[in-house]
Amino acid sequence: MNLYDYVIVGSGINALVAAAMLGKKGAKVLVLERNASVGGCLRTEEITVPGFRHDVMATTMVLFRTSPAYALIGRDLEDRGFALADSALPTGVLRPDGSSVIFAMDRRRNVATFDALAAGDGKTFAREMDVLGRDAPFLFALLGGDLWSLKSARLIAYEGLRRGLRGLAAWFGEALTTARGYSRSPTARRTSGRCGRRGFCTAASDQKARTLR
Ligand SMILES: Cc1cc2nc3c(=O)[nH]c(=O)nc-3n(C[C@H](O)[C@H](O)[C@H](O)COP(=O)(O)OP(=O)(O)OC[C@H]3O[C@@H](n4cnc5c(N)ncnc54)[C@H](O)[C@@H]3O)c2cc1C
């Protein structure tokens, strides 16, 4: 008799979500992890000031929160004590000279912050956010959905009709281009350069960011 219906190697968020969803369907799942703690790139640790615990890698859980998986298992997680900590000042960046820059949920404040770093970057940032806002329904449906599905094929076909094939190809091309070149100040480039203009993070752009640090 099999002890488990599924064995998952690694305990990152994808494995844990898959295990939870299978478990919810009644399957017996074993998750194997080689590290001392589970969670993969989701880790909260006390690595700086004693008593101050913070996320050392992934921090922004918006894709998980808006995903179909969260709709399915979110309530179960919350019943077990899981809570997302929202913040008005969710992110910041350290600069080579030791100073830091804080970014907010308030767009006007961020525009002013970028402008203070390099005149004109605020306007560029605002324009990029407008483009992102217009693309959001398509972008987040792609990021949150099952890529190899009829639903995604229909979505892409619809956007192909709307934008034209060349327009759609250009959109995907820009999605894989690092956003670093859109701003002048080194800080803004370091902040936005990890991900593509449409929010897709690629191994290549991550590697470039590491090289720059
Ligand atoms: C610095 C950084 C910041 C990030 N920030 C964000 C963010 O803010 N928001 C966001 O949405 N995403 C972010 N990401 C991306 C996100 O962390 C990953 O997409 C996500 O963690 C991938 O999850 P995963 O389950 O696929 O794998 P991982 O999180 O990589 O976990 C894989 C796990 O498998 C284990 N494992 C591997 N091989 C074996 C083996 N042979 N046997 C046993 N165990 C094994 C590993 O030890 C690890 O625990 C960030 C990533 C990094 C590196």
Ligand as a Chemical Component Dictionary entry (heavy atoms), coordinates in Angstrom:
data_LIG
# 
_chem_comp.id                   LIG 
_chem_comp.type                 NON-POLYMER 
_chem_comp.pdbx_formal_charge   0 
_chem_comp.three_letter_code    LIG 
# 
loop_
_chem_comp_atom.comp_id 
_chem_comp_atom.atom_id 
_chem_comp_atom.alt_atom_id 
_chem_comp_atom.type_symbol 
_chem_comp_atom.charge 
_chem_comp_atom.model_Cartn_x 
_chem_comp_atom.model_Cartn_y 
_chem_comp_atom.model_Cartn_z 
_chem_comp_atom.pdbx_ordinal 
LIG C1  C1  C 0 16.136 37.772 -3.760 1  
LIG C2  C2  C 0 14.788 37.356 -4.315 2  
LIG C3  C3  C 0 13.715 38.191 -4.140 3  
LIG C4  C4  C 0 12.450 37.836 -4.651 4  
LIG N1  N1  N 0 11.380 38.665 -4.435 5  
LIG C5  C5  C 0 10.148 38.265 -4.811 6  
LIG C6  C6  C 0 9.017  39.045 -4.441 7  
LIG O1  O1  O 0 9.126  40.056 -3.755 8  
LIG N2  N2  N 0 7.804  38.609 -4.856 9  
LIG C7  C7  C 0 7.657  37.452 -5.597 10 
LIG O2  O2  O 0 6.512  37.124 -5.955 11 
LIG N3  N3  N 0 8.711  36.692 -5.936 12 
LIG C8  C8  C 0 9.949  37.071 -5.553 13 
LIG N4  N4  N 0 11.028 36.294 -5.853 14 
LIG C9  C9  C 0 10.803 35.078 -6.611 15 
LIG C10 C10 C 0 10.218 33.985 -5.705 16 
LIG O3  O3  O 0 10.948 33.914 -4.514 17 
LIG C11 C11 C 0 10.273 32.664 -6.450 18 
LIG O4  O4  O 0 9.513  32.796 -7.647 19 
LIG C12 C12 C 0 9.695  31.552 -5.609 20 
LIG O5  O5  O 0 10.298 31.487 -4.359 21 
LIG C13 C13 C 0 9.872  30.250 -6.357 22 
LIG O6  O6  O 0 9.337  29.260 -5.556 23 
LIG P1  P1  P 0 9.644  27.760 -5.846 24 
LIG O7  O7  O 0 8.710  26.958 -4.998 25 
LIG O8  O8  O 0 9.568  27.469 -7.292 26 
LIG O9  O9  O 0 11.169 27.504 -5.462 27 
LIG P2  P2  P 0 12.139 28.031 -4.309 28 
LIG O10 O10 O 0 11.548 29.112 -3.460 29 
LIG O11 O11 O 0 13.429 28.294 -4.984 30 
LIG O12 O12 O 0 12.302 26.768 -3.365 31 
LIG C14 C14 C 0 12.939 25.602 -3.806 32 
LIG C15 C15 C 0 13.156 24.726 -2.577 33 
LIG O13 O13 O 0 13.499 23.417 -3.011 34 
LIG C16 C16 C 0 14.552 22.947 -2.214 35 
LIG N5  N5  N 0 15.249 21.928 -2.994 36 
LIG C17 C17 C 0 15.798 22.086 -4.224 37 
LIG N6  N6  N 0 16.326 20.907 -4.632 38 
LIG C18 C18 C 0 16.100 20.016 -3.649 39 
LIG C19 C19 C 0 16.420 18.627 -3.493 40 
LIG N7  N7  N 0 17.068 17.942 -4.423 41 
LIG N8  N8  N 0 16.004 18.018 -2.369 42 
LIG C20 C20 C 0 15.346 18.709 -1.395 43 
LIG N9  N9  N 0 15.023 20.018 -1.490 44 
LIG C21 C21 C 0 15.396 20.662 -2.602 45 
LIG C22 C22 C 0 15.397 24.165 -1.922 46 
LIG O14 O14 O 0 16.201 23.988 -0.784 47 
LIG C23 C23 C 0 14.294 25.207 -1.693 48 
LIG O15 O15 O 0 13.867 25.233 -0.344 49 
LIG C24 C24 C 0 12.298 36.623 -5.357 50 
LIG C25 C25 C 0 13.396 35.761 -5.524 51 
LIG C26 C26 C 0 14.628 36.109 -4.992 52 
LIG C27 C27 C 0 15.798 35.160 -5.152 53 
# 
loop_
_chem_comp_bond.comp_id 
_chem_comp_bond.atom_id_1 
_chem_comp_bond.atom_id_2 
_chem_comp_bond.value_order 
_chem_comp_bond.pdbx_ordinal 
LIG C1  C2  SING 1  
LIG C2  C3  SING 2  
LIG C2  C26 DOUB 3  
LIG C3  C4  DOUB 4  
LIG C4  N1  SING 5  
LIG C4  C24 SING 6  
LIG N1  C5  DOUB 7  
LIG C5  C6  SING 8  
LIG C5  C8  SING 9  
LIG C6  O1  DOUB 10 
LIG C6  N2  SING 11 
LIG N2  C7  SING 12 
LIG C7  O2  DOUB 13 
LIG C7  N3  SING 14 
LIG N3  C8  DOUB 15 
LIG C8  N4  SING 16 
LIG N4  C9  SING 17 
LIG N4  C24 SING 18 
LIG C9  C10 SING 19 
LIG C10 O3  SING 20 
LIG C10 C11 SING 21 
LIG C11 O4  SING 22 
LIG C11 C12 SING 23 
LIG C12 O5  SING 24 
LIG C12 C13 SING 25 
LIG C13 O6  SING 26 
LIG O6  P1  SING 27 
LIG P1  O7  DOUB 28 
LIG P1  O8  SING 29 
LIG P1  O9  SING 30 
LIG O9  P2  SING 31 
LIG P2  O10 DOUB 32 
LIG P2  O11 SING 33 
LIG P2  O12 SING 34 
LIG O12 C14 SING 35 
LIG C14 C15 SING 36 
LIG C15 O13 SING 37 
LIG C15 C23 SING 38 
LIG O13 C16 SING 39 
LIG C16 N5  SING 40 
LIG C16 C22 SING 41 
LIG N5  C17 SING 42 
LIG N5  C21 SING 43 
LIG C17 N6  DOUB 44 
LIG N6  C18 SING 45 
LIG C18 C19 SING 46 
LIG C18 C21 DOUB 47 
LIG C19 N7  SING 48 
LIG C19 N8  DOUB 49 
LIG N8  C20 SING 50 
LIG C20 N9  DOUB 51 
LIG N9  C21 SING 52 
LIG C22 O14 SING 53 
LIG C22 C23 SING 54 
LIG C23 O15 SING 55 
LIG C24 C25 DOUB 56 
LIG C25 C26 SING 57 
LIG C26 C27 SING 58 
# 
